[in-house]
Amino acid sequence: MIIEQCLWDITAPKADSYPSLSQELTTQVCIIGGGYTGLSAAIHLRELGIDAIVLESQHIGSGGSGKSVGLVNAGTWARPDDLNGFLGETHGEGLTAALGSAPELVFELIKRYNIDAQAIQAGNLHMAHNKKGEEDVDIRYEQLRRRGVDARVLTGSICHEYCGTTSINKALLDPRTGTLNPLAYVRGLAKVASRLGAQIFEQSAVSRIEKSGDKWWAKTQNGNIGADHIIIATNAYTEGEWSEIKKTFYTVSYYQIASEPLTSAEAARILPHKNGAWDTRLALSSFRRDKDDRLLLGTVGGAAGKPKCFYQSWANQVQKSYYPYLPKFDWQYEWFGNFGFTQDHIFRVLEPDEGILTATAYNGRGITTGTMMGKCFADYIATGDKSRIPLPFKSLNEAKVSFPNLKSGFTELGLTLYHLGQCLRIIR
C-alpha cells in the first residue's frame, strides 16, 4: 500500500537536532528560514567571518527544500533570449550567466564540505514530448550554444538510450546539471553552517520584525534576535501576517511519487546514465531514479478536492507511456510540496527596508537559485556592492502579484483538467 510520506525522509542521512530559541541574542545577521537560501547564506557569511543566526519555524528541510524533486538545474524556465526581453540585455545576460554557474556552486559546496547529498553531476535531460516540444528544444539548444554552453541535442537511438524510452525522439542534455537528495543536501548544509559557527534554532517561528535603535529585532514566542541585517529566506513557506513578501508570488503545488526499489536490470533501462529529466508538457512530468533504483515521477498540482487515486492513475498512465517495458511493481511513497511562482518565471529580489533582504518565487528551481542567492546575500552584506546581486532590487509594490489566491486557484484548475485529460488519454 502506498504511504503518503516524503521518500527523502527515509533515504536521507539522519538529521541533527537544534534547540528552540528561548533567550535574547544579538548577531550581525539573522536569517529567517532554514532552507537552501538561508543555510547557504549562513555558510558563506561564516566563511567571510560574519556572525549569523538561523531561525527555522519547524525542522530543517520541513519546507520545500526537503520535498523537491532533487534536480540541480541551470537557468530559469524562461529561455535566455526571453529573459533579455523581460529584463533587458544587461540584466538578462547577467542572470543567465549567474544561474548557469549555480549548479557548479552546489556541487562544489558538496565536494568541499563532504556533504552526503547522494549527488550525481551527470547532466539533466529536457525531453521533447511532441513536435512543438522538439522545436522548443532546438531553440533552447541554439541559445545555450550561442552563450558557450556545451549542451547536446540527442536524437534517434542515442536519445532513446539516454531517456530510456522510444516515446521521446529528441532531448536536450545540459552537462552542467544533475541530481541529489534534496533533504540530504539541506541537512548537510545545516551541519556545515553549524560547524562553521552559525547558530541554528528550530521550532522558532518569527511572529514579527521591528526596528529598535540601530538593530532589527526578530521576535519569536520565547526569544528575540537583534541583528544589523535580516535575511528572510522563507519563500513559498512564508508564515505569519507580518510578512508582506507573501504578496510577491502565488503558490503552486507539486506532486511526487516513488516506486518500490526495482531490480538492477529493470532500473538500468530507465535513464541509464543516471540523468534527471523532465518533459515539455504544459503540466510537466519529471523523471529520475534514486540511490536505491526507485523510479520517481513528479508533476505540478495539489491534493485538494481530488480522490487519493487521482495522481496514482496519472502516474500509471505516464509510466505506461514512457516505460511500458517495466514489469508490474508497486508505488511506495507519495508526497506534495509548494513553490512560489511568477508568470514570467523570474524570481524577485527585494530590500524592503535598509538592512532587510529577501528573494522569492524560485519557480521550481530552488536548489540552484536558493544556494546562489544565499551566497549573493552574504557577499552583498560583506561588501555593500549591489552588483553581487544578479537582479535589480524591486520594491514591494513593484513585486506584488495581483490576486495571488485567484491565480493559484486558476492554475490548479488548469493543471487538474490537464492531468484528467492524460488519465483519460485525451491528452498524449
KAURJO-V726573 format. One line per field, one symbol per residue. phi: phi as a letter, one per 20 degrees, with the letter a starting at -180 (. if undefined). psi: psi as a letter, one per 30 degrees, with the letter a starting at -180 (. if undefined). burial: b if it has 24 or more other ideal C-beta (glycine too) atoms within 12 Angstrom, else e. A space follows every 50 residues. Layout:
phi->???
psi->???
burial->???
//
This chain:
phi->.fdebfgffedfggffdcfefcbdccbfcdddoddgfffffffffffend fbcdddfcdgnfeffecffneeddmdfffgffgfffdnfffffffgffff efgfffffgfffdleedlecedndddeeebffffffffffgfffffdnee fceeclfffffffmbefddbbdddffdrcbefffffffffffgffeofec celcfeeacbebmecededdfcaccebfccdecdlfdfcnffdfffeebd ececccccffgefgffffeelfemfebbdefgdgddbaddfdmeeddbbe qdegmdfgegfffffffffffecffffgbdfdcbacbcceccfemdfddc cgbfndcbccmflndfgffffffgffffffffdmefffefcffdfgffef eflffffffffffffffffffffemedc
psi->kkkikkeffefllkklkklkkglklllekkkjkhaeeeeeeeeeeefggk kkkkkkfclkgfaffgflegkjllalekleeeeeeefleeeeeeeeeeff feeeeeeeeeeeghkighkjifllkjkjfaeeeeeeeeeeeeeeefggkh lkkklbeeeeeefgkgfkfklkkjffaalljeeeeeeeeeeeeeefgkkk klhikkflklkjbglkkkkleglkkklekkjjhfbfgklkffjfffggll kkllkkkkllklleeeeffjifghlllllglejlklkllafghlkkkllk llfkgklffefeeeeeeeeeeeiffklklkkeklllallkklfggklkkk iflkfkklklifhgheeeeeeeeeeeeeeeeefgjfffkfkkklleeefk kkheeeeeeeeeeeeeeeeeeeeggek.
burial->eeeeebbbbebbbebeebeebeeebbbbbbbbbbbbbbbbbbbbbbbbeb bbbbbbbbbbbbbbbbbbbbbbbbbbbbbbeebeebbeeebbbbbbbbbb bbbbbbbebbeebebebbbbbbbbbbbbbeeebbebbbbbbebbeebebe bbbbeeeebbebbbbebbbbbbbbbbbbbbbbbbbbbbbbbbbbebebbb bbbbbbeebeeeeebbbbbbeebbbbbbbbbbbbbbbbbbebbbbbbbbb bbbbbbbbbbebeeebbebbbebbbbbbbbbbbbbbbbbbbebbbbbbbb bbbeebeeebbbebbbbbbebbbeebeebebbbbbbbbbbbbebbbbbbb bbeebbbbbbbbbbbbbbbbbbbbbbbbbbbbeeeeebbbbebbebeebb beebeebbeebbeebbebbeebbeeeee
//
